[in-house]
């Protein structure tokens, strides 16, 4: 075998496709019972439940490079944000007319103009200069942009806590600006059949028998790798495409990042508490609900006919689920202005390893080469996002092919696929 890939998440599947397209014999070994890694969807009583609330941004450059986007049937969320503050629900539009927020008393005037300026820069400015800036924390970026502590605490912190999965805003400011830019351009969406549609489409392009499910890799060997149960696989090249923690176990010396976690509750209701798919954040009690949305209002296929699906995320991954759900349900009654006692809890997902931490200063790109004929990829090598995972898979494919074939490797990556070569 030419290449053995450990992990059938987005990065591993992208790498497998590029390398297979270049004519190499590739096999992917996945410990789980389906492809996707952290991007998985379960079916429960006719509902589609992603394993932790996840969205994809249609403006991600790598999305168009790796997918038939039309076949994903992306269902967008409402553009903007609803913010609960001082007993009122304020709506912010996802454009540069943020001064409208002043009239409701949500933002001081200076913060409204700072938000508008941040929107102009994100929507109209190029991405390349952002990548070259000296890195500082997201909070420092917001302060430099002119936001007051009140503006940060009322809008930016509660919103970004649900995106970055941390509320101190210590995440790389460069990463924040790239994410902000992408969402201004494309908003957020989910595939009509759940986030599982992403890895399943990638896997569908691979030859039958490429992906081996239920195959946990115990260790790498001089000749390849060893799968639990005693089988040793010989491979000229090994690519570790597992998550950061699993990769660190297989590649001694590889630095393991910290993690940000999340707990997502999925509730079913007979009547939708809102008709729109506008995400809600809570500036009154920001330590509990980080965001909540009527998911079925965006993607009707996530719920059976006549039912509504509400997804709610909190950063607490420690409190017992029964107690946490009781508190969340009580708060949702306030945020939606309705009685939630009759809502049915479908499932709660506790995901302690949801996103690799990116504290500033943080490189936007790390090497994918790891010793002789050993490589590593994943969102922990690029950025903690779907975009980062996809790009990392392309980068590792290019590295493998360049090492095997020299500069011609860049050409081989794209042969016959009609897709651009990895960057």
N, C-alpha and C positions, 0 to 999 in steps of 0.2 A: 504494500500500500504506500502511496506517496504521502498523504497527509491524514493524520488522525486529529480530530477536533473534539475537545472535551467541553461539552455543554451545548444545548440546542436552544439557547436564548437568541435574541435578535442578532447580537454580534456574531455568534457562531454560525448561524444560518446564513447571514450575509457573506461571511468569509467562505463558507462551503460553496455557495453559488458562484462567487467570483473564481475560486480555484478550480471548481469543476468545469466552468465555462472555458478556462484556460487549458483544459485537457488533462488535468491531474486526477488521479484516483483518490477520492475523498470518502472518509467515513466519519460520522458524528456520533459520539457516545453521550447519552443523556440519562442522568439518574432518575428523573421523574417519569411519569406515565404519559406525558404529552410534551410537545414542543412549547417553547415560549419563555422558560425561565420564570422571571417575576411577572411576565405579561401573560396572564392566564385568565380564563373566564369559566365559571361554573354555571350549570343550569339547575335551578332550585324551584320546584313547583311552577315551572313555566316562566320564571324570571331569569334574566341573564345577569350574573353578578361577577364583575371583575374582581380579582383578588387584590383589594385595595382600590380606592377610587383613582382612576387614571384617565388621562386625556391625551390626545395626540394633536399637535398643532399642524394644520394643513400647510403652513408657510415654512415648515422645516425643509431646508434644501435637500436633505438626504431622502426625504419621503418620496419625492418625485423620481429620484435616481434609482430607488430600490423597489418601488411598488407600482403596480397598476392601480393608481389612486382611485380611478372611477370604480373599479371592482370592489373597493373597500366600502363604498356607499356611506361616506362619512356624514354623520348627522351633527350639525353644529349646535353649540350652546348659544343662548342669547348673548349678544355682545354687550359687555358692561358688567356691572356689579351692583348688588343691593347691599347696603350697609345699615345695620341696626345701630342707632345711636340716640341716646336720650329719649327713648320711648317712641321713636319714629323710624320708619324705613326710608332711606334715601337711595335714589338710583343714580349711579354714575355711568355715563355712556362711554363706550370704548372709542373715543375720538379725542380731539384736542380742544373740545369746548368745555373743559373742566370748570371754568368760572361759574357754570350753572349750579355747581354744588354749593356755592356761597349762599345762594338765596335760601337754602334750607338750613343754613347754620352748621353744615357738616364740616366745612373747611374754612379757615381764615383766608382772607383775600390773597395774601402772599403765597399760601400753599396751593391755591387753585391755579395761580399763574405758573408756579413751579411744576405742577402736574401737567399743565398744558405744554410747557417748554420741554418737559421730559418726553411727552408724547410726540412733539414735532421732531425731536432728535431721533427718537426710536423709529418713527414712521418714515422719515425722509433721509436720515443720515446713513452713510454706508457702514457696513459691519467691520470692515478691515481696520479702521482706526481704533475701534473699541478693543480689538484683540491686542493692539500694540500699547495700550495705555498701561501705566504702572497700576498694579492691582491694589485695591483696598477693599474694605468691607462694604457690603451693600448699604449698611447704615451710614457709613462715611460718604458714599456716593449720593445718598438722599440728602444729607446735610449740605453737601457742596452744591446740590441742585437748588437749594433754597427752602427746603421743607423745615417747618418748625417741629418741635417735639409733639405738639398737639396733632399736626397733620400726619406725622408718621404713625402715631398711636391710634388715630381714628380710622385711617384708611390703609396705609401702606403696610404696617406691621401685621394687622389681622389678615389682610389679603395674601401677603407674601409668605406668611407662616404656613398657609395651605399649599403653596407652590414649592417652597424651598424645604418644607418640613422642619423648620426651626424658627423661633421667634425672637432671637437675639439679633438677627440680621448680620451675623458674622460671615455669611457666605460670600464668596468671591464677587466683588462688584462688577467685574467684567462679565462673569457668567450671568448675573442678574440682568445686565443691560442687553445681552444677547437674547435671553429668554423674553424680556419685555418687548424687544423689537419684534421677535417672531410672533408673539401673541397680538401685538398691534396690527401686524400685517395679516394674520390668518385666524386669530381667535383660537378657541379650543373646540374639539369635536371628538366623537367616538364612532367607530365603525358600527354599522347597523346591526351586525351580529356579534358585537362584543369585541374587546381588545384582542381576544384570541385570533381574530381575523388577520392581524399583522403577522405573527409567526407562522400561522397556517398557510398564508399565501406564499411566504418565503420557502417553507418546506415543500410546498406543492411544485416548485420549480426544480427540485432535486430529483435525481433518478430514484426509482423504487429501491429500497434497501440501503439507502445512504444513512438514514438516521436509525440508530439503535436505542430504543427506549428501555428503561429499567436497567441500564448498564452504568453502574456507578464506578468511576475510575478511582482506584485506591491510591495509586502512585504512578509516577513516571519511571521508566526503566531506560537503561542505555540503548535498548533496541526499539523503544516505543512507549507502551503504557500497559498497566495491569488493571483489569476489570475485576470487581468484587466477584468472588466465586472461583478465582484462580486462573482465568483466561488471560494470557499475555498477547497483546496485539503488537505486531511489528509494523513500524511506520518510519519512513525516512524523516518526516517532519511532524512535530506535535505542536498544536495550537491550543493553549488553555483559554477557553472562552467562558469559563465559569464565573460566578460572581466573585467579588473581591476577597471574601473570606475563604472560599473554597480554593481560589487561585493561590492564595498565600500558603495554604497547606500543601499544595502540589509543587509550588516553586519556592523552596526555602530561600529566605532573604528578600522576597518580594514584600514591599511595604504595604501593609493593610490599612486602608483609610478607616476613619470612624464611620459610624452609620447614623442616619436619621430614620426614625420609625414613625409609624402612623397606625391608628386603629380606625377602620371604616365600618359603620353600621348601615345595613340595608333594611329599610322598613317598607312594608306594603300597606297601601291605603285604598279604600274603596273609592274615595273621591280625591282627586289631585288637590293638594293644598295651594298650589299656584298653577296657572295655565301656561306660564312661560318657563323656559329653561334658564332662568337667570340665577347665577350662583349668589348665595347669600353669605356674608361674613358678619360676625358679631363683634362690634366695637364696645359693647357694654360689658360683656363677660368673655373677653378674648381668651381666657385660659381654658375654655371648654370646647365649644364648637368652633372649629377653624373654618370650615365651609360646609355648606349643605346645598343640595340642588334636587329638583324633581327631574331625575334622570330620564324617566319615560317621556317627559315633555320634549326632550331633545331627540331621543331615539325610541319610538313607540314599540319597537320590537324587543326592548328590554323588559317589557311587562306584558302579561296576558291582557286581552281585551277587557276593558272595564276596570282595570287595576292601575294604580300608580306606584312607581318605584322611587323612593327617596334615598339618596346616598348622603351620608354625613361622615365627615372625617374629623378626628381629634388627634392630638399629638401624644396623648397619654397612652403608653403601652405597658403600664404597671398596675393600675387600679383594677381590681377584679371586674370582669366584664359585666356581671349582673348589676353591680353598683354603678358602674360607669354608664351603662345603658339607661338605667333609671334616671340619672342626672341629665343625660343627653336628651332623652324623651321629653323631660320636663321643659328643657330649654327650647326644644323644637316647637313646643306649643306656643311659646312666646314669639319665636322668629317667624312662624307661619300664621300666627293668629288663629289657631284652630285647636280643637281638642285632639290630642294624640293618643289618648288612652286606648282607643280601638285599633291603633296601628299594630301590625304584626311584624315582629322582628324575624326576618328571613335568615339572616346570618350576620355574624360579626367577624371581620378579618383583622387579626392583630399581626402587623408586619413590622417587626423590629428592625429588619434590614431592608428598608424600602429604597433609600437613596444613599449612595456614598457621600459622606460629608465633603464639602469643598470650601474649607475656611480660607479666608484671604491671609496672605497672598497665596494664590494657587495657580499652578500651570494649567493652561487649557488643553495641553497635550503632553502625554508621557510616552516614552518609548514602548514599542510593541515587541522589540527583540529582547530575548532573554537567554543568552548563551547559544551554544552550537545547536542549530536546528530546533531551537525551542522558542516559542513565541507566546504572547499573551495579549488578549484584547477584551474589551468590555467597556461599559460606561465609566469605570474607574480609571481607564487610560485616557479618556477624552473628557466629556462633561457628563454630569449626572442627569441624563435625559435620554429620551428615545433618539433624538438627533445624535447625541454622543455615542450611543451604542451602535447605531448604524454606521457612522463614520469610522468608528474603531474597527468594525468588521472589514470595511474596505481597506483601511490602512494596513491591517495585518496581511490581507491578501496580497497587496502590492509588495510588502516587505518580503514575504515568502517568495514570490515570483522573481523579484529583483535579485534575491540571494541565490536562487536556483539558476536563473537565466541571464542575469545582468540587466542592463538598461532595457532590453527587449521585454522584460517582465511587465513593464507598464503597458506595452501594446497588447501582450497576451491576455491581460486582465479583461480587456473589453472586446476581445475577438468574438464576433458572431452574436453579441448580445444587444448591440445598439445602445449600450449604456456608456456613460463616460467613465474614464479610468479613475480609480480611487485617488483621493488627494492625500 
